[in-house]
Amino acid sequence: MRLGFFSLLALGAATASAFRDTSPFFLASTSEILSTPARLKDAASLLDELSSGLSGCPSDYYVIASQPGVHSTDFAVRKSAPRLGAKMTGRDTAIRSKMIVNEVTGVLEVKQVQYLLAKECGAESTVIDASSGSYPSDFGATPSIIIVDLPVLPLGSGRAQQLLENDGLLSDIIERLPGSKKYTMLYVTSPREIEDSAAIVYQSEDNSYQNPVHMDLKRDYSAHGPQESPESNKPLFQDYYYLTPGIIMGLIATFFFLIILYIGISALASLEVPYAAFEKDPAGSVQKKQQ
């Protein structure tokens, strides 16, 4: 059976390349939570929706996974995160609510969600550093917030393997929760470019006299393929995006307006009026003279 979740992300792989400062968001819960899946949302509206859905404290445990440095294209294949995919495609029968946002503009901060749950539900927080590989077997009384800081994905060949290991670790943490308790998992991600920009700021601190013009030379472009000289004949669509969402919506609206205009002109052209309708009735004029 195909994973519909990953198939949906695969269909938008080309579009995702145009949104290089976005990353996906996933929610899966054994409780009933009202949510609206979407292709594109900004972080502020997503936080408002989470505030509305989680304000009633529907679960006993809230697992917030923080996965930095990813794009929606990282989840476009079946084997990238199979355990997460099982929860988002209905193969995990315990899941009753789910939400997928393929592209989140901006960054949804984990601390914002943590503060929301702590304020509304009075939940205590437990932070797990996934890079250490150790975490408690018992997560205490409910309600409880479990924050899992997953390591950032590398840009090299080990990227898919690291994502798979992170998926297995998160699944193992969820399996340690009591089966009689309800839980809600929030998979919060941040885009890779934000991680790259943070690394650039760090490099600038090492040399305060470094010329800012040369900062671009320190970026790691290994994920975007080898760089070519400005004089090389590169395809136009490799560096520029001519079809943005606004242009696509404008073309669709123009198409519908042209159809309406064509129907209106066709209706006017189909009207048939006899020539006699424009001639005076002689019988009527004679009758008026007689009166």
Backbone bond lengths (Angstrom), bond angles and torsions (degrees), N, CA, C in turn:
res aa  C-N    CA-C-N  psi(-1)  N-CA   C-N-CA  omega(-1)  CA-C   N-CA-C  phi
1 M - - - 1.469 - - 1.520 109.25 -
2 R 1.273 117.67 131.99 1.453 121.62 179.84 1.517 110.16 -74.08
3 L 1.308 114.46 148.47 1.453 120.05 175.21 1.517 108.54 -84.83
4 G 1.337 116.82 108.99 1.451 119.59 -178.11 1.507 113.14 -62.09
5 F 1.329 115.48 -31.89 1.462 120.48 179.78 1.524 111.45 -63.63
6 F 1.337 115.78 -48.11 1.453 119.28 -179.94 1.518 110.90 -71.37
7 S 1.321 118.25 -32.39 1.461 120.18 177.21 1.515 110.84 -64.08
8 L 1.342 116.24 -38.51 1.462 119.92 178.73 1.515 111.17 -64.00
9 L 1.320 116.78 -41.03 1.452 119.33 178.54 1.524 111.41 -69.62
10 A 1.329 116.54 -32.41 1.459 119.61 179.29 1.518 111.15 -67.26
11 L 1.345 117.04 -36.30 1.456 120.26 178.82 1.517 111.39 -64.94
12 G 1.314 116.60 -29.23 1.462 119.27 -179.43 1.502 113.88 -98.13
13 A 1.332 117.84 18.17 1.459 120.24 -177.16 1.517 111.31 -62.45
14 A 1.331 117.38 -41.18 1.467 120.61 -179.35 1.514 110.73 -67.34
15 T 1.340 116.76 -40.02 1.457 119.77 179.01 1.506 111.09 -68.27
16 A 1.338 116.59 -34.36 1.458 120.33 -177.82 1.509 111.71 -63.08
17 S 1.330 117.44 -30.24 1.455 119.57 179.64 1.517 111.81 -64.53
18 A 1.345 116.62 -25.45 1.460 119.73 177.72 1.518 111.79 -76.67
19 F 1.353 117.79 -23.02 1.458 122.57 179.25 1.528 107.87 -106.24
20 R 1.303 116.99 73.77 1.452 120.31 -174.57 1.515 112.47 -79.40
21 D 1.315 118.82 -7.33 1.455 121.20 177.85 1.521 111.09 -107.01
22 T 1.321 117.41 24.72 1.462 121.80 179.84 1.522 109.80 -120.74
23 S 1.328 115.23 164.44 1.461 122.09 178.19 1.520 108.33 -153.27
24 P 1.339 118.83 159.25 1.461 121.11 -175.26 1.531 112.92 -82.33
25 F 1.325 114.24 167.37 1.469 122.21 175.52 1.521 108.11 -139.37
26 F 1.337 116.07 138.97 1.463 120.98 -179.58 1.527 110.02 -132.28
27 L 1.317 115.20 143.08 1.466 121.16 175.15 1.518 108.30 -135.62
28 A 1.318 116.58 131.77 1.460 122.66 176.00 1.516 108.02 -138.32
29 S 1.327 116.57 134.05 1.447 120.07 -175.02 1.518 110.67 -144.70
30 T 1.320 115.40 147.05 1.468 120.91 172.55 1.519 111.04 -84.72
31 S 1.328 117.06 -0.19 1.464 122.84 176.96 1.520 109.28 -105.10
32 E 1.329 114.95 166.85 1.455 120.80 176.76 1.532 108.71 -86.54
33 I 1.329 116.22 112.36 1.456 121.89 -179.99 1.526 108.31 -127.70
34 L 1.319 115.93 127.15 1.457 119.85 178.18 1.524 109.00 -73.83
35 S 1.319 116.35 124.50 1.456 121.22 -178.84 1.519 109.15 -149.22
36 T 1.308 115.36 157.48 1.460 121.73 -178.71 1.521 109.87 -125.79
37 P 1.333 118.21 103.77 1.470 119.53 175.63 1.525 110.64 -62.15
38 A 1.297 115.93 149.89 1.464 119.89 -178.34 1.512 109.28 -153.25
39 R 1.319 114.49 159.17 1.455 120.58 176.49 1.523 110.88 -78.64
40 L 1.328 116.75 -38.75 1.458 121.39 -175.55 1.522 109.69 -142.97
41 K 1.330 116.46 130.57 1.459 122.85 176.20 1.516 108.35 -145.73
42 D 1.338 115.09 153.66 1.447 118.08 172.58 1.514 109.67 -93.47
43 A 1.319 116.48 159.06 1.460 121.32 -173.65 1.526 112.06 -62.17
44 A 1.331 117.93 -34.58 1.461 120.38 -178.05 1.527 111.35 -66.66
45 S 1.344 117.28 -46.59 1.468 119.88 179.53 1.520 111.19 -67.73
46 L 1.321 117.61 -33.63 1.460 120.19 177.17 1.517 111.11 -66.17
47 L 1.326 117.10 -39.92 1.460 120.21 177.43 1.520 111.08 -65.11
48 D 1.327 117.57 -38.21 1.471 120.47 176.79 1.528 111.02 -63.21
49 E 1.327 116.80 -40.45 1.460 119.93 179.19 1.528 111.25 -67.13
50 L 1.323 116.50 -39.31 1.464 119.67 176.47 1.522 111.13 -65.51
51 S 1.306 116.82 -37.70 1.466 120.15 177.51 1.513 111.38 -60.97
52 S 1.342 116.17 -40.45 1.456 120.16 179.13 1.522 111.84 -69.96
53 G 1.351 117.19 -39.90 1.457 119.85 -176.79 1.506 114.41 -77.33
54 L 1.350 117.57 -30.38 1.459 121.15 -176.00 1.521 113.34 -101.31
55 S 1.318 117.79 -2.90 1.466 120.04 -178.12 1.526 112.38 -64.08
56 G 1.332 117.55 -25.93 1.465 120.59 179.05 1.511 114.00 -84.85
57 C 1.345 117.84 3.30 1.470 122.90 179.55 1.522 110.99 52.46
58 P 1.340 117.69 64.76 1.466 120.32 -174.72 1.522 114.77 -74.29
59 S 1.345 118.80 -16.96 1.461 121.54 -173.87 1.514 110.98 -123.45
60 D 1.342 114.35 169.11 1.461 121.34 176.87 1.530 111.65 -92.41
61 Y 1.329 116.10 -36.52 1.456 121.71 179.17 1.528 109.34 -122.30
62 Y 1.334 115.24 141.29 1.458 121.34 177.85 1.530 107.40 -124.75
63 V 1.309 115.99 109.44 1.460 121.96 -179.41 1.530 107.97 -98.14
64 I 1.312 116.07 114.65 1.461 121.80 -179.27 1.521 107.92 -110.24
65 A 1.320 115.92 107.97 1.458 121.22 178.75 1.523 109.34 -94.56
66 S 1.313 116.52 127.67 1.461 122.22 179.01 1.523 108.41 -107.37
67 Q 1.336 116.38 109.59 1.467 121.83 -178.40 1.528 109.40 -115.85
68 P 1.313 117.86 99.57 1.472 119.74 -179.57 1.522 111.98 -83.50
69 G 1.321 114.28 155.03 1.459 121.34 170.99 1.503 115.86 76.29
70 V 1.342 118.58 43.52 1.468 120.46 179.67 1.523 110.24 -131.25
71 H 1.341 115.30 163.53 1.460 124.63 170.70 1.522 108.08 -124.96
72 S 1.303 116.41 166.68 1.459 119.77 176.60 1.518 111.83 -63.41
73 T 1.341 117.34 -25.90 1.462 120.12 179.53 1.521 112.14 -68.22
74 D 1.329 117.78 -19.00 1.462 119.87 177.24 1.522 111.80 -67.89
75 F 1.339 117.81 -19.27 1.455 121.82 -178.99 1.532 111.51 -107.00
76 A 1.325 116.85 21.18 1.458 120.21 -174.25 1.523 113.39 -84.98
77 V 1.317 119.13 -5.33 1.459 121.34 179.72 1.517 109.95 -117.47
78 R 1.320 116.45 158.76 1.453 122.64 -173.46 1.524 112.69 -63.31
79 K 1.331 117.18 -39.31 1.453 120.85 -171.44 1.524 113.72 -90.28
80 S 1.335 119.13 2.73 1.460 120.27 -176.53 1.530 111.78 -66.93
81 A 1.329 117.12 -45.89 1.474 121.78 179.07 1.523 107.81 -148.55
82 P 1.331 118.30 76.27 1.471 120.44 -172.63 1.525 114.07 -65.67
83 R 1.328 118.25 -34.24 1.469 120.41 -178.38 1.523 110.95 -73.11
84 L 1.322 115.80 -39.22 1.470 119.02 174.13 1.520 109.97 -66.09
85 G 1.339 117.10 -40.16 1.462 120.11 178.46 1.513 112.72 -62.37
86 A 1.334 117.76 -34.83 1.467 120.63 178.55 1.519 111.31 -63.94
87 K 1.327 117.09 -34.96 1.460 120.28 179.54 1.527 111.50 -74.63
88 M 1.332 116.27 -32.08 1.454 119.18 -174.72 1.527 112.76 -89.66
89 T 1.321 118.90 -8.72 1.466 121.22 -178.12 1.526 113.07 -112.33
90 G 1.338 118.06 2.82 1.456 120.18 177.39 1.510 114.54 90.73
91 R 1.324 118.34 0.41 1.458 119.41 178.41 1.526 111.63 -72.67
92 D 1.326 117.17 -25.49 1.456 121.54 172.37 1.521 107.47 -87.37
93 T 1.314 117.00 105.52 1.472 121.62 -173.54 1.516 112.82 -69.14
94 A 1.331 118.15 -14.95 1.461 120.06 -179.72 1.527 111.77 -76.36
95 I 1.322 117.39 -20.50 1.467 121.47 -177.54 1.529 109.35 -77.01
96 R 1.325 115.48 127.02 1.468 121.36 -179.50 1.522 112.40 -112.02
97 S 1.318 117.33 -19.29 1.468 121.15 178.95 1.520 108.55 -138.44
98 K 1.320 115.30 143.18 1.458 120.04 178.10 1.520 109.40 -152.38
99 M 1.324 115.28 154.90 1.461 121.06 177.94 1.525 108.26 -147.98
100 I 1.321 115.75 133.78 1.459 122.48 177.79 1.523 108.31 -123.96
101 V 1.312 116.28 125.95 1.462 122.28 171.87 1.526 106.02 -120.19
102 N 1.311 116.44 109.07 1.463 120.75 -174.95 1.523 112.80 -64.53
103 E 1.321 116.95 -40.61 1.463 120.78 -176.05 1.526 108.85 -131.89
104 V 1.325 116.57 116.79 1.460 122.83 175.55 1.522 107.51 -109.97
105 T 1.315 116.19 116.39 1.460 120.54 177.15 1.520 109.24 -82.48
106 G 1.313 115.53 137.96 1.449 118.65 -173.42 1.524 110.11 83.51
107 V 1.306 116.14 -173.51 1.465 121.62 -177.70 1.516 109.28 -122.03
108 L 1.321 115.96 123.32 1.460 122.13 172.87 1.522 107.92 -84.69
109 E 1.312 116.82 110.29 1.450 121.53 -176.59 1.529 110.50 -75.69
110 V 1.329 115.72 135.02 1.470 120.76 177.59 1.520 110.25 -63.64
111 K 1.334 116.68 -35.38 1.464 119.74 -179.25 1.524 111.69 -63.37
112 Q 1.331 116.82 -30.20 1.463 119.08 177.83 1.524 111.07 -66.94
113 V 1.315 116.86 -44.21 1.467 120.30 178.24 1.519 110.09 -67.59
114 Q 1.315 117.08 -38.97 1.466 121.02 178.60 1.528 110.72 -62.23
115 Y 1.310 116.77 -44.35 1.466 120.72 178.99 1.531 110.91 -63.44
116 L 1.325 116.20 -39.44 1.458 120.36 179.58 1.526 110.93 -61.49
117 L 1.335 117.66 -47.57 1.458 121.29 -178.69 1.523 111.74 -69.03
118 A 1.322 116.51 -37.53 1.462 119.50 178.64 1.527 111.33 -66.40
119 K 1.313 116.24 -35.51 1.459 120.07 -179.63 1.518 112.09 -75.31
120 E 1.326 117.28 -44.99 1.459 120.62 -175.26 1.529 113.08 -80.24
121 C 1.339 116.61 -36.12 1.470 120.18 -172.81 1.516 113.41 -111.27
122 G 1.340 117.81 -7.66 1.457 119.83 -177.75 1.515 112.94 64.13
123 A 1.341 116.64 32.13 1.458 121.25 -176.03 1.519 110.88 -84.09
124 E 1.338 115.73 144.06 1.450 122.04 175.30 1.532 109.49 -92.08
125 S 1.325 115.64 151.52 1.461 120.62 -172.66 1.527 111.07 -107.70
126 T 1.323 113.88 143.97 1.465 122.87 172.68 1.521 107.39 -127.65
127 V 1.335 117.04 122.21 1.454 122.05 -177.65 1.529 108.88 -102.64
128 I 1.337 115.93 128.68 1.463 122.48 -179.84 1.522 108.69 -116.83
129 D 1.321 115.95 123.42 1.457 121.29 174.72 1.523 107.67 -88.80
130 A 1.332 116.04 104.88 1.461 119.86 -174.32 1.520 112.04 -66.25
131 S 1.325 117.67 -25.43 1.465 119.68 -179.73 1.519 112.48 -66.95
132 S 1.354 117.50 -23.95 1.461 120.54 177.79 1.521 112.23 -77.36
133 G 1.332 117.09 -23.96 1.455 121.23 178.60 1.509 114.61 78.13
134 S 1.317 119.27 5.60 1.464 122.29 180.00 1.515 109.81 -120.63
135 Y 1.332 115.68 141.44 1.455 121.78 178.23 1.526 108.15 -158.11
136 P 1.334 117.08 154.98 1.472 120.02 -174.80 1.522 111.44 -69.44
137 S 1.313 115.63 153.07 1.465 121.30 176.42 1.517 112.04 -83.97
138 D 1.345 117.29 -20.16 1.463 121.91 179.40 1.515 107.70 -124.86
139 F 1.331 116.49 130.86 1.456 121.10 -176.21 1.521 112.71 -104.58
140 G 1.293 117.83 18.77 1.445 121.50 170.86 1.520 113.83 78.05
141 A 1.335 113.08 -167.66 1.457 120.19 -176.01 1.522 110.51 -75.88
142 T 1.304 114.05 161.04 1.455 120.78 179.02 1.525 109.53 -97.89
143 P 1.333 119.08 155.99 1.474 125.91 -4.53 1.525 111.55 -75.64
144 S 1.322 116.16 152.25 1.452 121.07 -175.59 1.523 110.11 -143.68
145 I 1.318 115.24 143.61 1.461 122.51 177.31 1.527 107.86 -110.07
146 I 1.327 117.04 123.91 1.459 122.32 179.42 1.523 107.59 -113.55
147 I 1.315 115.81 110.44 1.458 121.04 -179.30 1.528 108.41 -99.23
148 V 1.313 116.58 121.88 1.459 122.51 -178.71 1.524 107.97 -110.64
149 D 1.318 116.12 108.96 1.463 121.32 177.74 1.518 108.46 -87.36
150 L 1.323 116.83 100.80 1.457 122.44 -179.69 1.528 109.90 -81.97
151 P 1.322 118.09 145.27 1.472 119.74 179.01 1.516 111.45 -67.52
152 V 1.325 115.18 148.73 1.459 120.92 -179.63 1.524 109.66 -66.77
153 L 1.316 115.87 145.35 1.456 120.26 -179.00 1.526 110.01 -75.40
154 P 1.320 117.75 136.79 1.469 119.96 176.62 1.516 111.16 -72.68
155 L 1.314 116.27 164.71 1.451 121.25 -179.50 1.526 113.06 -91.78
156 G 1.319 117.10 -8.02 1.453 120.58 -176.20 1.511 113.23 -90.61
157 S 1.335 114.60 -152.59 1.465 121.03 -175.22 1.519 112.94 -72.27
158 G 1.331 118.36 -19.54 1.461 120.74 -179.18 1.503 114.18 -85.07
159 R 1.325 117.08 11.59 1.471 120.20 -176.52 1.526 112.09 -64.52
160 A 1.328 116.93 -49.20 1.467 120.60 -178.59 1.524 111.17 -64.73
161 Q 1.337 117.31 -38.21 1.459 120.71 -179.73 1.519 111.19 -66.35
162 Q 1.344 116.96 -39.95 1.456 120.46 178.94 1.524 111.18 -65.65
163 L 1.328 117.22 -39.10 1.460 120.93 177.75 1.519 110.46 -64.40
164 L 1.317 117.16 -38.53 1.461 121.33 178.59 1.521 110.99 -66.75
165 E 1.334 117.25 -40.79 1.465 120.30 178.26 1.527 111.10 -66.74
166 N 1.312 117.52 -40.18 1.467 120.59 176.61 1.525 111.36 -61.54
167 D 1.330 115.67 -38.61 1.461 120.56 178.62 1.522 110.77 -64.38
168 G 1.336 117.60 -41.67 1.456 120.64 178.90 1.507 112.61 -67.43
169 L 1.340 117.76 -39.31 1.459 120.71 179.15 1.522 111.13 -65.25
170 L 1.323 117.33 -43.32 1.461 120.32 178.55 1.519 110.80 -63.67
171 S 1.325 117.65 -39.81 1.458 121.01 178.30 1.529 111.35 -63.86
172 D 1.330 117.18 -38.22 1.463 120.51 179.75 1.526 111.03 -66.88
173 I 1.327 117.37 -37.77 1.465 120.65 177.58 1.522 110.71 -63.90
174 I 1.326 116.67 -42.40 1.467 120.16 179.88 1.524 110.47 -66.03
175 E 1.317 117.57 -37.01 1.460 120.15 179.72 1.522 112.52 -67.06
176 R 1.310 119.00 -20.82 1.461 122.25 177.92 1.529 112.40 -78.51
177 L 1.317 117.62 -10.25 1.466 120.45 178.14 1.527 109.59 -72.06
178 P 1.323 117.66 148.70 1.472 119.83 178.39 1.521 111.69 -59.68
179 G 1.334 116.35 133.99 1.460 120.32 -177.56 1.511 113.59 -65.51
180 S 1.339 117.04 -22.85 1.465 120.64 -178.86 1.518 112.58 -83.08
181 K 1.322 117.71 -7.17 1.453 121.71 -177.20 1.526 110.58 -102.16
182 K 1.319 115.42 151.46 1.455 120.98 176.93 1.523 109.76 -90.32
183 Y 1.327 115.15 146.97 1.454 119.25 179.14 1.530 109.78 -137.78
184 T 1.325 114.21 156.76 1.463 122.70 174.82 1.515 108.20 -129.06
185 M 1.316 116.61 125.56 1.454 121.69 179.15 1.529 109.66 -105.79
186 L 1.323 116.25 128.99 1.456 122.40 176.02 1.522 107.67 -117.95
187 Y 1.317 116.36 118.70 1.465 122.45 -178.23 1.519 106.82 -102.75
188 V 1.327 115.64 97.52 1.463 122.50 -175.50 1.524 108.32 -98.86
189 T 1.310 116.84 130.98 1.463 121.29 -178.84 1.523 110.40 -125.66
190 S 1.312 114.92 164.61 1.463 121.64 173.67 1.518 107.90 -133.56
191 P 1.329 117.80 148.34 1.472 120.37 -175.55 1.512 112.75 -70.04
192 R 1.327 115.44 157.24 1.452 122.38 -176.93 1.525 111.24 -66.91
193 E 1.331 118.30 -34.01 1.451 120.62 -175.93 1.526 111.63 -65.24
194 I 1.346 116.34 -30.53 1.464 118.85 178.42 1.520 110.17 -67.55
195 E 1.334 115.81 -37.82 1.458 118.95 176.72 1.525 111.04 -65.42
196 D 1.333 117.20 -40.03 1.459 120.96 179.03 1.526 111.58 -63.76
197 S 1.348 116.28 -42.42 1.458 119.91 -179.68 1.515 111.63 -66.02
198 A 1.344 116.39 -33.99 1.461 119.24 177.28 1.516 110.76 -65.75
199 A 1.331 116.08 -37.56 1.463 119.61 178.37 1.519 111.07 -65.66
200 I 1.335 116.91 -34.98 1.457 120.41 179.76 1.527 110.93 -66.98
201 V 1.326 117.52 -40.25 1.461 120.79 177.59 1.515 110.29 -62.14
202 Y 1.323 116.16 -39.09 1.463 119.55 179.35 1.526 111.37 -63.87
203 Q 1.318 118.11 -39.07 1.449 121.52 -179.98 1.525 111.51 -66.26
204 S 1.330 116.45 -31.58 1.453 118.86 -179.02 1.521 111.57 -69.09
205 E 1.343 117.45 -24.75 1.456 120.24 179.51 1.526 111.32 -71.64
206 D 1.321 117.66 -26.56 1.461 120.60 -179.54 1.523 111.64 -67.74
207 N 1.328 117.38 -31.01 1.454 121.09 -177.46 1.516 108.64 -136.28
208 S 1.326 116.53 95.77 1.463 120.67 -175.34 1.516 112.45 -69.18
209 Y 1.357 117.41 -15.36 1.451 120.36 -178.52 1.525 111.92 -100.42
210 Q 1.298 116.48 13.61 1.454 119.15 -179.12 1.521 110.31 -72.82
211 N 1.297 116.84 139.06 1.455 122.22 -179.28 1.526 108.90 -71.38
212 P 1.357 119.88 122.96 1.470 120.86 -178.94 1.516 113.08 -61.32
213 V 1.342 117.03 -23.36 1.456 119.33 -178.97 1.511 111.03 -63.54
214 H 1.338 117.62 -29.53 1.456 121.73 -176.59 1.516 112.82 -94.06
215 M 1.326 117.94 6.30 1.466 120.27 179.75 1.507 111.76 -63.92
216 D 1.305 118.12 -32.22 1.461 120.94 -177.03 1.525 111.59 -65.03
217 L 1.340 117.40 -20.61 1.458 120.47 -179.16 1.510 112.11 -72.65
218 K 1.323 118.53 -16.72 1.446 121.61 -177.42 1.519 112.86 -92.06
219 R 1.302 119.18 -2.53 1.460 120.98 -179.00 1.518 110.97 -71.70
220 D 1.323 114.60 149.81 1.457 120.17 178.73 1.522 108.03 -98.68
221 Y 1.318 115.85 108.47 1.456 120.97 -177.61 1.527 111.33 -102.98
222 S 1.313 117.56 22.28 1.468 119.41 -176.98 1.506 112.34 -64.04
223 A 1.360 116.83 -28.10 1.461 118.73 -179.86 1.505 112.55 -76.20
224 H 1.329 117.49 -15.85 1.460 120.67 -177.01 1.519 113.02 -106.64
225 G 1.312 116.55 10.58 1.448 119.82 177.23 1.509 111.51 89.38
226 P 1.330 118.20 168.66 1.469 121.89 -178.77 1.509 111.70 -65.54
227 Q 1.335 114.31 146.73 1.457 120.16 -178.73 1.520 109.76 -89.10
228 E 1.297 116.55 148.56 1.442 122.58 178.86 1.510 109.53 -118.07
229 S 1.305 117.00 161.80 1.453 121.31 179.96 1.516 110.11 -70.59
230 P 1.348 118.11 155.36 1.463 120.39 -179.00 1.511 112.84 -60.36
231 E 1.354 117.50 -24.21 1.446 119.30 -177.65 1.518 113.11 -82.41
232 S 1.352 118.03 -7.82 1.466 119.94 -177.83 1.508 110.47 -71.26
233 N 1.325 115.71 153.07 1.462 121.31 -179.13 1.527 109.28 -85.64
234 K 1.321 116.02 85.34 1.468 120.98 179.62 1.525 109.35 -91.76
235 P 1.322 117.62 145.33 1.472 119.92 176.91 1.520 110.61 -60.74
236 L 1.329 114.74 145.59 1.457 119.14 -178.91 1.516 112.36 -62.17
237 F 1.349 117.03 -38.03 1.451 120.38 -175.05 1.525 112.39 -77.26
238 Q 1.330 118.49 -1.62 1.446 120.28 178.95 1.524 111.56 -79.51
239 D 1.320 116.94 -32.66 1.455 121.19 -178.08 1.522 113.77 -110.95
240 Y 1.330 118.14 -15.42 1.453 121.10 -175.85 1.525 109.81 -125.83
241 Y 1.306 115.26 148.72 1.461 121.71 179.47 1.524 107.90 -117.89
242 Y 1.311 114.73 113.96 1.454 120.62 -175.13 1.528 112.65 -93.79
243 L 1.315 117.88 -19.38 1.463 121.04 -179.07 1.513 108.77 -113.40
244 T 1.330 115.72 91.43 1.457 120.63 174.76 1.526 108.89 -88.98
245 P 1.332 118.56 165.45 1.475 119.90 178.01 1.510 113.31 -56.44
246 G 1.345 117.55 -35.63 1.463 119.89 179.50 1.519 112.19 -66.09
247 I 1.337 116.17 -41.26 1.473 119.49 179.22 1.523 110.25 -67.22
248 I 1.331 117.13 -40.67 1.469 120.23 179.85 1.530 110.50 -62.48
249 M 1.344 117.26 -44.51 1.463 119.90 178.74 1.526 111.33 -64.53
250 G 1.335 116.79 -36.93 1.457 119.56 177.59 1.516 112.52 -65.28
251 L 1.338 116.64 -39.99 1.469 120.04 177.53 1.523 111.36 -65.04
252 I 1.340 116.22 -40.67 1.470 119.12 178.54 1.518 110.84 -63.88
253 A 1.359 117.49 -43.73 1.466 120.74 178.84 1.526 110.84 -63.31
254 T 1.338 117.23 -41.53 1.463 120.57 178.26 1.519 111.48 -62.59
255 F 1.321 116.42 -38.11 1.464 120.55 178.41 1.527 111.37 -61.02
256 F 1.337 116.16 -44.63 1.468 119.14 179.64 1.529 111.37 -67.67
257 F 1.324 117.95 -37.94 1.466 120.43 177.92 1.525 110.97 -64.18
258 L 1.305 118.01 -37.91 1.464 121.02 177.87 1.524 111.17 -65.85
259 I 1.334 116.53 -37.62 1.469 119.51 177.24 1.524 110.34 -63.61
260 I 1.344 116.31 -44.27 1.477 119.94 179.50 1.533 109.94 -63.54
261 L 1.339 116.97 -41.99 1.462 120.04 179.30 1.526 110.95 -63.81
262 Y 1.317 117.09 -40.47 1.469 120.89 179.43 1.527 110.87 -64.10
263 I 1.327 116.89 -42.13 1.465 120.15 178.98 1.519 110.94 -63.96
264 G 1.348 116.95 -40.56 1.467 120.26 -179.99 1.523 112.09 -65.68
265 I 1.329 116.64 -44.74 1.467 119.74 179.32 1.525 110.67 -65.71
266 S 1.330 117.11 -38.97 1.463 120.39 178.33 1.521 111.34 -63.83
267 A 1.346 116.81 -37.86 1.459 120.03 179.07 1.526 111.06 -66.56
268 L 1.343 116.56 -41.09 1.465 119.38 178.33 1.526 111.54 -67.10
269 A 1.310 116.18 -38.33 1.459 119.31 -178.85 1.518 113.10 -70.96
270 S 1.341 116.56 -22.24 1.456 119.71 -178.22 1.524 112.90 -84.54
271 L 1.342 117.27 -6.18 1.465 119.61 178.95 1.530 109.73 -69.52
272 E 1.338 117.92 131.48 1.460 123.63 179.88 1.525 109.60 -119.37
273 V 1.338 116.10 116.40 1.469 121.83 -179.67 1.528 108.05 -117.16
274 P 1.348 120.31 124.26 1.471 121.79 -179.99 1.526 110.86 -67.40
275 Y 1.332 115.28 151.62 1.465 119.48 179.80 1.530 111.78 -65.93
276 A 1.316 116.76 -26.71 1.473 119.73 -178.98 1.514 112.39 -64.95
277 A 1.321 116.16 -19.37 1.464 118.94 -178.45 1.522 111.30 -67.84
278 F 1.360 118.23 -21.50 1.453 121.42 -179.06 1.543 112.24 -96.73
279 E 1.326 120.01 0.65 1.469 123.27 178.93 1.521 110.58 -96.74
280 K 1.358 116.34 148.06 1.453 120.56 179.19 1.518 110.44 -75.73
281 D 1.299 114.57 145.82 1.461 120.55 179.38 1.529 108.59 -81.89
282 P 1.365 119.73 109.98 1.481 120.23 -178.01 1.516 112.40 -65.42
283 A 1.313 117.76 -31.23 1.471 119.61 179.91 1.526 111.14 -65.22
284 G 1.333 116.38 -35.15 1.444 118.61 179.66 1.518 112.26 -69.61
285 S 1.371 117.35 -37.90 1.456 119.96 -179.42 1.502 110.98 -69.33
286 V 1.345 117.77 -36.33 1.465 120.88 179.16 1.522 109.94 -66.13
287 Q 1.308 117.12 -38.09 1.458 121.02 -179.80 1.502 111.71 -66.38
288 K 1.349 116.40 -35.03 1.468 119.20 179.02 1.519 110.95 -69.35
289 K 1.389 118.01 -35.52 1.452 120.48 178.60 1.510 111.63 -66.62
290 Q 1.343 116.73 -37.75 1.446 120.64 179.18 1.524 112.50 -65.76
291 Q 1.343 116.03 -29.84 1.463 119.26 178.51 1.526 110.62 -76.45
